[in-house]
């Protein structure tokens, strides 16, 4: 082969090599572009999915909050002073599972203790004598008043009134006898009589407070008998 022919062959080989390199570069560039494009598309789709998920979650949370507020507002009614009260619609609602409370009477009526009347009168008699003699009372006025009320409610009012009348008349007679037995100056007599009368009035007011239930029930129902005071 001549020198000229070898030069032409070398030039052709270099041109083919250069063309092949350019073609390979073009293929690599196109492949890279496709890879980037597919990656970009995938990331975009992922972003869209995440945005759609966040939007759905936010909508669900908003719906739950609105529902809770609606339920809470149904339970309470706001007042201007800040105090909440139960809604009238719920307060007036009748639960279907409500049970009725049935209270039955005693099969046997309760009975008083034996000798209740005698024991109670002894307690009241002791209190009346303590008042008449200006001594302290062992029992409270409330306890004595309750004893009188119990006796009246158990149909012992007439006996109680008769016993109190006898006890009061005995005390008055004892006080009068001291004025009949002694002979004294009329001024002294009037002074002592006034003192005795004032003391008797104070005593009877206190006795009436104990027997007030008897006076307001039994005595008022029987016009033929006198009031305690």
PAZAPA-4460 file (N, C-alpha, C; in steps of 0.05 Angstrom, whole numbers, plus 32768, in hexadecimal, padded with zeros to 4 digits):
% residues 229
    n_x    n_y    n_z   ca_x   ca_y   ca_z    c_x    c_y    c_z   seq   type   mol
   8012   7FE8   8000   8000   8000   8000   8012   8018   8000     1      X     A
   8009   802C   7FF1   801A   8044   7FEF   8016   8055   8008     2      X     A
   8026   8069   800B   8025   807A   8023   800B   808A   8023     3      X     A
   8002   8092   800B   7FE9   80A1   800A   7FD2   8090   8012     4      X     A
   7FD1   8077   800A   7FBB   8066   8011   7FBA   8060   802F     5      X     A
   7FD2   805E   803B   7FD3   8059   8059   7FC8   8071   8068     6      X     A
   7FCE   8088   805D   7FC4   80A1   806B   7FA6   80A2   8069     7      X     A
   7F9B   809B   8053   7F7E   809C   8050   7F70   8088   8062     8      X     A
   7F7C   8070   8065   7F70   805C   8077   7F71   8065   8093     9      X     A
   7F87   8071   809B   7F8A   807B   80B7   7F76   8091   80BD    10      X     A
   7F72   80A2   80A9   7F5E   80B8   80AD   7F42   80AD   80AF    11      X     A
   7F3C   8099   809F   7F21   808D   80A0   7F1C   8080   80BB    12      X     A
   7F31   8072   80C5   7F2E   8064   80DF   7F2A   8078   80F6    13      X     A
   7F38   808E   80F5   7F35   80A2   810A   7F19   80AF   8109    14      X     A
   7F0F   80B3   80F0   7EF5   80BF   80ED   7EDF   80AC   80F8    15      X     A
   7EE2   8092   80F2   7ECF   807E   80FD   7ED0   807D   811B    16      X     A
   7EE9   807E   8126   7EEC   807E   8143   7EDF   8096   8150    17      X     A
   7EE3   80AD   8143   7ED7   80C6   814E   7EB9   80C5   814C    18      X     A
   7EAE   80BA   8136   7E91   80B8   8133   7E85   80A5   8147    19      X     A
   7E93   808F   814C   7E8A   807C   8160   7E8A   8088   817C    20      X     A
   7E9E   8098   8182   7E9F   80A5   819D   7E89   80B9   81A0    21      X     A
   7E83   80C8   818A   7E6E   80DC   818C   7E53   80CE   8190    22      X     A
   7E4F   80B7   8181   7E36   80A8   8184   7E32   809D   81A0    23      X     A
   7E48   8093   81AB   7E47   8089   81C7   7E41   809F   81DB    24      X     A
   7E4D   80B6   81D6   7E47   80CD   81E8   7E2A   80D6   81E7    25      X     A
   7E20   80D5   81CD   7E04   80DC   81CA   7DF2   80C8   81D9    26      X     A
   7DF8   80AF   81D6   7DE8   809A   81E4   7DE9   809D   8202    27      X     A
   7E01   80A3   820C   7E04   80A7   8229   7DF4   80BF   8233    28      X     A
   7DF5   80D4   8223   7DE6   80ED   822A   7DC8   80E8   822B    29      X     A
   7DBF   80DA   8216   7DA2   80D4   8214   7D9A   80C2   822B    30      X     A
   7DAA   80AE   8232   7DA4   809C   8249   7DA3   80AB   8263    31      X     A
   7DB6   80BD   8267   7DB7   80CD   827F   7D9E   80DF   8281    32      X     A
   7D96   80EB   826A   7D7E   80FC   826A   7D66   80EC   8272    33      X     A
   7D64   80D4   8265   7D4D   80C3   826B   7D4C   80BB   8289    34      X     A
   7D64   80B5   8294   7D65   80AD   82B0   7D5C   80C4   82C2    35      X     A
   7D67   80DC   82BC   7D5F   80F3   82CC   7D41   80F9   82C9    36      X     A
   7D37   80F6   82B0   7D1B   80FC   82AC   7D09   80E8   82BB    37      X     A
   7D11   80CE   82BB   7D01   80BB   82C9   7D02   80BF   82E7    38      X     A
   7D1B   80C7   82F1   7D1E   80CD   830E   7D0D   80E5   8315    39      X     A
   7D0E   80FA   8304   7CFE   8112   830A   7CE0   810B   830B    40      X     A
   7CD8   80FA   82F8   7CBB   80F3   82F7   7CB4   80E3   8310    41      X     A
   7CC6   80D2   8319   7CC0   80C2   8331   7CBE   80D3   834A    42      X     A
   7CD1   80E6   834D   7CD1   80F8   8364   7CB8   810A   8363    43      X     A
   7CB0   8112   834B   7C98   8123   8349   7C7F   8113   8352    44      X     A
   7C7E   80FB   8348   7C67   80EA   8350   7C67   80E5   836E    45      X     A
   7C7F   80E0   837A   7C80   80DC   8397   7C77   80F5   83A6    46      X     A
   7C80   810C   839C   7C78   8125   83A9   7C5A   8129   83A8    47      X     A
   7C4F   8123   8390   7C32   8125   838D   7C23   8113   83A0    48      X     A
   7C2D   80FA   83A3   7C20   80E7   83B5   7C21   80F0   83D2    49      X     A
   7C39   80FB   83DA   7C3C   8105   83F5   7C2A   811D   83FA    50      X     A
   7C28   812F   83E6   7C16   8146   83E9   7BF9   813D   83EC    51      X     A
   7BF1   812A   83DC   7BD5   811F   83DD   7BD0   8112   83F8    52      X     A
   7BE4   8104   8403   7BE1   80F7   841E   7BDE   810B   8434    53      X     A
   7BF0   8120   8433   7BEE   8135   8447   7BD3   8143   8446    54      X     A
   7BCA   8149   842E   7BB0   8156   842B   7B99   8145   8436    55      X     A
   7B9A   812C   8431   7B85   811A   843B   7B86   8118   845A    56      X     A
   7B9E   8117   8465   7BA1   8115   8482   7B97   812F   848F    57      X     A
   7B9E   8146   8483   7B94   815F   848E   7B76   8161   848D    58      X     A
   7B6A   8158   8477   7B4D   8158   8475   7B40   8147   848A    59      X     A
   7B4C   812F   848F   7B42   811D   84A3   7B43   8129   84BF    60      X     A
   7B5A   8136   84C5   7B5E   8142   84DF   7B4A   8159   84E3    61      X     A
   7B45   8169   84CE   7B31   817E   84D0   7B16   8174   84D5    62      X     A
   7B0E   815E   84C7   7AF4   8152   84CB   7AF0   8147   84E7    63      X     A
   7B05   813A   84F2   7B04   8130   850D   7B01   8146   8521    64      X     A
   7B10   815C   851E   7B0F   8173   8530   7AF3   817F   852F    65      X     A
   7AE8   8182   8517   7ACD   818E   8515   7AB8   817C   8522    66      X     A
   7ABB   8162   851E   7AA8   814F   852A   7AAA   8150   8549    67      X     A
   7AC3   8151   8554   7AC6   8153   8571   7ABA   816D   857C    68      X     A
   7ABE   8183   856E   7AB3   819C   8577   7A94   819B   8576    69      X     A
   7A8A   818E   8561   7A6C   818C   8560   7A61   817B   8577    70      X     A
   7A6F   8165   857D   7A66   8154   8593   7A69   8163   85AE    71      X     A
   7A7E   8172   85B1   7A82   8180   85CB   7A6E   8196   85CE    72      X     A
   7A68   81A4   85B7   7A54   81BA   85B9   7A38   81AF   85BF    73      X     A
   7A33   8196   85B7   7A19   818A   85BD   7A17   8184   85DA    74      X     A
   7A2D   817F   85E8   7A2C   8178   8604   7A2A   8191   8616    75      X     A
   7A36   81A7   860E   7A36   81BE   861F   7A2B   81D6   8611    76      X     A
   7A20   81E9   8620   7A16   8202   8616   7A26   8218   8623    77      X     A
   7A32   8229   8613   7A43   823E   861E   7A32   8254   862A    78      X     A
   7A3B   825F   8640   7A2F   8276   864E   7A41   828E   864C    79      X     A
   7A36   82A6   864D   7A47   82BD   864C   7A5B   82BF   8663    80      X     A
   7A53   82B5   867A   7A65   82B7   8691   7A7A   82A1   8692    81      X     A
   7A7C   8291   867D   7A91   827D   867C   7A8A   8262   8688    82      X     A
   7A72   8260   8693   7A69   8246   86A0   7A5A   8236   868B    83      X     A
   7A61   821D   8688   7A54   820C   8675   7A40   81FA   8683    84      X     A
   7A2B   81F5   8676   7A16   81E4   8681   7A0D   81CF   866C    85      X     A
   7A00   81BB   8675   79F7   81A5   8664   79E2   81AF   8650    86      X     A
   79E4   81A7   8638   79D0   81AF   8624   79B4   81A6   862C    87      X     A
   79A0   81B8   8629   7985   81B0   8631   797B   8197   8622    88      X     A
   7983   8194   8609   7979   817D   85FA   7984   8163   8606    89      X     A
   799D   8163   8610   79A8   814B   861C   799D   8148   8638    90      X     A
   7999   815E   8646   7990   815C   8662   7974   8151   8664    91      X     A
   7963   8157   864F   7948   814D   8650   7945   8132   8643    92      X     A
   795B   8128   8639   7959   810D   862C   7955   80F8   8641    93      X     A
   7944   80E5   863B   793F   80CE   864D   794E   80B6   8643    94      X     A
   7961   80AD   8652   7970   8095   864A   795D   807C   8649    95      X     A
   7961   806D   8635   794F   8055   8632   7955   8040   8646    96      X     A
   796E   8040   8651   7976   802A   8663   7972   8033   8681    97      X     A
   7964   8049   8686   7961   8052   86A2   7950   803E   86B1    98      X     A
   7958   8039   86CA   7949   8027   86DB   7939   8036   86F0    99      X     A
   7922   802D   86F6   7910   803A   8709   7917   8030   8725   100      X     A
   7918   8043   8738   791E   803C   8754   7904   8038   8762   101      X     A
   7900   8021   876D   78E7   8019   877B   78ED   8017   8798   102      X     A
   78DE   8027   87A8   78E1   8026   87C5   78C8   8019   87D1   103      X     A
   78CD   8004   87DF   78B7   7FF5   87EB   78B4   7FFB   8809   104      X     A
   789B   7FFB   8812   7896   8000   882E   789F   7FE8   883F   105      X     A
   78A2   7FEE   8859   78AA   7FD9   886B   7893   7FC5   886D   106      X     A
   789A   7FAC   886E   7885   7F97   8871   7878   7F9A   888D   107      X     A
   7888   7F9F   88A1   787D   7FA2   88BC   7883   7FBF   88C6   108      X     A
   786F   7FCC   88D0   7873   7FE7   88DA   7886   7FE7   88F2   109      X     A
   7898   7FFA   88F4   78AB   7FFB   890B   789B   7FFF   8925   110      X     A
   78A3   7FF1   8939   7896   7FF3   8953   78A7   8003   8966   111      X     A
   7899   8010   8979   78A7   801F   898D   78B2   800C   89A2   112      X     A
   78C7   8014   89AF   78D1   8003   89C5   78BD   8001   89DC   113      X     A
   78C0   7FEC   89EB   78AE   7FE8   8A02   78B2   7FFF   8A16   114      X     A
   789C   8007   8A23   789C   801C   8A37   78A7   8037   8A2B   115      X     A
   78A2   803A   8A11   78AC   8053   8A04   789E   806C   8A10   116      X     A
   7884   806A   8A14   7875   8081   8A1F   787F   8089   8A3B   117      X     A
   7883   8075   8A4C   788C   807B   8A67   78A8   8086   8A68   118      X     A
   78BA   807A   8A58   78D5   8084   8A58   78D8   80A0   8A4C   119      X     A
   78C8   80A5   8A37   78C9   80C0   8A2B   78BE   80D5   8A3D   120      X     A
   78A8   80CE   8A4B   789C   80E1   8A5E   78AF   80E7   8A75   121      X     A
   78BD   80D3   8A7F   78D0   80D7   8A94   78E6   80EB   8A8C   122      X     A
   78EF   80E9   8A73   7903   80FC   8A69   78F7   8118   8A67   123      X     A
   78DF   811B   8A5D   78D2   8135   8A5B   78CC   8140   8A77   124      X     A
   78C2   812F   8A89   78BC   8138   8AA4   78D5   8143   8AB2   125      X     A
   78EB   8135   8AAF   7904   813E   8ABB   790C   8159   8AB0   126      X     A
   7908   815D   8A96   7910   8177   8A8A   78FD   818E   8A94   127      X     A
   78E3   8188   8A97   78D1   819D   8AA0   78D7   81A4   8ABD   128      X     A
   78DC   8191   8ACE   78E3   8197   8AEA   78FD   81A7   8AEC   129      X     A
   7910   81A0   8ADB   792A   81AF   8ADB   7925   81CC   8AD3   130      X     A
   7913   81D1   8AC0   790C   81ED   8AB9   78FE   81FB   8ACF   131      X     A
   78EB   81EE   8ADD   78DC   81FA   8AF2   78EE   8200   8B0B   132      X     A
   7902   81F1   8B0F   7914   81F5   8B26   792E   8204   8B1E   133      X     A
   792F   820E   8B05   7946   821D   8AFB   7960   820D   8AFC   134      X     A
   795F   81F4   8AF3   7976   81E3   8AF2   797D   81DC   8AD5   135      X     A
   7994   81D2   8AD0   799D   81CB   8AB5   798E   81B2   8AAB   136      X     A
   798A   81B1   8A91   797C   819A   8A85   7991   8187   8A79   137      X     A
   798E   816E   8A7E   79A1   815A   8A74   799E   8155   8A56   138      X     A
   7986   815A   8A4B   7981   8154   8A2F   7980   816E   8A1F   139      X     A
   7985   816C   8A05   7984   8184   89F4   7966   818A   89EE   140      X     A
   7961   81A3   89E8   7945   81AB   89E1   793B   819D   89C8   141      X     A
   794D   8198   89B5   7946   818A   899D   793D   816E   89A2   142      X     A
   794C   8160   89B4   7945   8145   89BB   792A   8144   89CA   143      X     A
   7925   8157   89DB   790B   8158   89E9   78F4   815E   89D6   144      X     A
   78F9   8171   89C4   78E4   8177   89B0   78DD   815F   899F   145      X     A
   78F2   8150   8997   78ED   8138   8987   78DE   8123   8996   146      X     A
   78E3   8121   89B0   78D4   810E   89C0   78B7   8115   89C2   147      X     A
   78B0   812E   89C4   7894   8137   89C4   7887   8131   89A9   148      X     A
   7895   8137   8994   788A   8132   8979   7885   8114   8975   149      X     A
   7897   8103   897E   7893   80E6   897B   787B   80DD   898A   150      X     A
   7877   80E7   89A2   7860   80DE   89B2   7846   80E7   89A5   151      X     A
   7846   80FF   899A   782D   8109   898D   7827   80F9   8973   152      X     A
   783C   80F1   8965   7838   80E2   894C   782F   80C5   8952   153      X     A
   7834   80BC   896A   782C   80A0   8971   7813   80A0   8984   154      X     A
   7803   80B5   8981   77E9   80B7   898F   77EC   80B6   89AD   155      X     A
   7800   80C4   89B7   7804   80C7   89D4   7800   80E4   89DD   156      X     A
   77F5   80F4   89CC   77F3   8111   89D2   77E1   8117   89E9   157      X     A
   77CA   8109   89EB   77B8   810E   8A01   77C5   8108   8A1C   158      X     A
   77D2   80F1   8A1E   77E0   80EA   8A37   77F6   80FE   8A3D   159      X     A
   7805   8106   8A29   781A   8119   8A2D   7810   8134   8A37   160      X     A
   77FA   813D   8A2C   77EE   8156   8A35   77E4   8155   8A51   161      X     A
   77D8   813F   8A58   77CE   813B   8A73   77E4   813A   8A88   162      X     A
   77FA   812C   8A81   7811   812B   8A94   781E   8147   8A97   163      X     A
   7820   8156   8A81   782C   8171   8A83   781A   8183   8A93   164      X     A
   7800   8181   8A90   77ED   8192   8AA0   77F0   818C   8ABE   165      X     A
   77F1   8173   8AC5   77F4   816B   8AE1   780E   8176   8AED   166      X     A
   7824   8173   8ADE   783E   817C   8AE7   783F   819A   8AEA   167      X     A
   7833   81A9   8AD8   7833   81C6   8ADA   7821   81D0   8AF1   168      X     A
   780A   81C4   8AF4   77F8   81CC   8B0A   7805   81C6   8B25   169      X     A
   7813   81B0   8B28   7821   81AA   8B41   7836   81BF   8B48   170      X     A
   7845   81C8   8B33   7859   81DC   8B38   784D   81F7   8B40   171      X     A
   7837   81FE   8B33   782A   8218   8B3A   781F   8217   8B56   172      X     A
   7812   8201   8B5E   7808   81FF   8B79   781E   8201   8B8E   173      X     A
   7834   81F4   8B88   784B   81F6   8B9B   7855   8212   8B9F   174      X     A
   7855   8222   8B8A   785D   823E   8B8C   7849   824F   8B9A   175      X     A
   782F   8249   8B97   781A   8259   8BA4   781A   8254   8BC2   176      X     A
   7820   823C   8BCB   781E   8235   8BE7   7832   8246   8BF8   177      X     A
   7848   824D   8BED   785B   825D   8BFD   7850   8279   8C03   178      X     A
   783F   8283   8BF3   7833   829D   8BF8   781C   829B   8C0B   179      X     A
   780E   8284   8C0C   77F8   8281   8C1E   7801   827B   8C3A   180      X     A
   7818   826E   8C3D   7822   8266   8C58   782E   827D   8C66   181      X     A
   783B   8290   8C58   7849   82A5   8C66   7838   82BE   8C67   182      X     A
   783B   82CD   8C7D   782E   82E7   8C80   7844   82FC   8C7D   183      X     A
   7842   830C   8C69   7858   8320   8C63   784B   833A   8C5C   184      X     A
   785C   834E   8C5B   7853   8368   8C53   7848   8367   8C36   185      X     A
   7834   8377   8C31   7828   8375   8C16   783B   837D   8C00   186      X     A
   784D   8390   8C05   7860   8398   8BF1   7873   8382   8BEB   187      X     A
   787C   8374   8C00   788E   835D   8BFC   787F   8347   8BEE   188      X     A
   7866   8343   8BF6   7855   832F   8BE9   7853   8333   8BCB   189      X     A
   784C   834C   8BC3   7849   8352   8BA7   7864   834F   8B98   190      X     A
   7879   8356   8BA5   7893   8354   8B98   789A   8337   8B92   191      X     A
   7896   8325   8BA6   789C   8309   8BA3   7889   82FC   8B8F   192      X     A
   7870   8304   8B90   785C   82F9   8B7D   7864   8301   8B61   193      X     A
   786D   8319   8B5C   7876   8321   8B42   788E   8312   8B38   194      X     A
   78A1   830D   8B4B   78B8   82FE   8B43   78B1   82E1   8B3C   195      X     A
   789F   82D6   8B4B   7895   82BA   8B46   7887   82B9   8B2B   196      X     A
   7877   82CD   8B25   7868   82CD   8B0C   787B   82D0   8AF4   197      X     A
   788F   82E2   8AF6   78A2   82E5   8AE0   78B2   82CC   8ADB   198      X     A
   78BA   82BF   8AF1   78C8   82A6   8AEE   78B7   8290   8AE1   199      X     A
   789E   828F   8AE9   788B   827C   8ADD   7888   8280   8ABF   200      X     A
   7886   8299   8AB7   7883   82A0   8A9B   789B   8296   8A8A   201      X     A
   78B3   829C   8A95   78CB   8293   8A87   78CC   8274   8A85   202      X     A
   78C4   8267   8A9A   78C5   824A   8A9A   78B1   823E   8A86   203      X     A
   7899   824A   8A85   7885   823F   8A73   788B   8244   8A56   204      X     A
   7899   825A   8A50   78A2   8260   8A35   78B5   824A   8A2B   205      X     A
   78C7   8243   8A3D   78DB   822E   8A36   78CD   8213   8A34   206      X     A
   78BB   820D   8A46   78AC   81F4   8A45   789C   81F2   8A2B   207      X     A
   788F   8209   8A23   787F   8209   8A0B   7891   8203   89F2   208      X     A
   78A9   820D   89F2   78BB   8208   89DB   78C1   81EA   89D8   209      X     A
   78C1   81DC   89EF   78C5   81BF   89ED   78AC   81B0   89E4   210      X     A
   7895   81B9   89EE   787B   81AC   89E7   786C   81BB   89D1   211      X     A
   787B   81C9   89C0   786E   81D9   89AC   785E   81C8   8998   212      X     A
   7869   81B1   8991   785C   819F   897E   7841   8196   898A   213      X     A
   7840   8190   89A3   7827   8188   89B0   7813   819F   89B0   214      X     A
   781D   81B7   89B4   780B   81CE   89B6   7800   81D5   899A   215      X     A
   780F   81D0   8985   7807   81D8   896A   77F7   81C2   895C   216      X     A
   77F6   81AB   8967   77E7   8195   895A   77CF   818C   896B   217      X     A
   77D5   8180   8982   77C0   8175   8992   77AE   818B   899F   218      X     A
   77BB   819F   89A9   77AC   81B4   89B7   779A   81C4   89A4   219      X     A
   77A5   81CA   898C   7795   81D9   8979   777D   81C9   896E   220      X     A
   7780   81AF   896E   776B   819D   8964   7755   8199   8979   221      X     A
   775A   81A1   8991   7747   819E   89A7   7742   81B9   89B5   222      X     A
   772E   81C7   89AB   7729   81E2   89B6   7721   81E2   89D4   223      X     A
   7719   81CB   89DE   7710   81CA   89FA   7726   81CC   8A0E   224      X     A
   773F   81C8   8A06   7756   81C9   8A18   7766   81E2   8A13   225      X     A
   7774   81EA   8A28   7783   8203   8A27   779F   81FF   8A1B   226      X     A
   77A9   8214   8A0F   77C4   8213   8A04   77D9   8211   8A1A   227      X     A
   77F0   8208   8A14   7805   8204   8A28   780D   821F   8A34   228      X     A
   780E   8234   8A23   7815   824F   8A2D   780C   8264   8A19   229      X     A
***
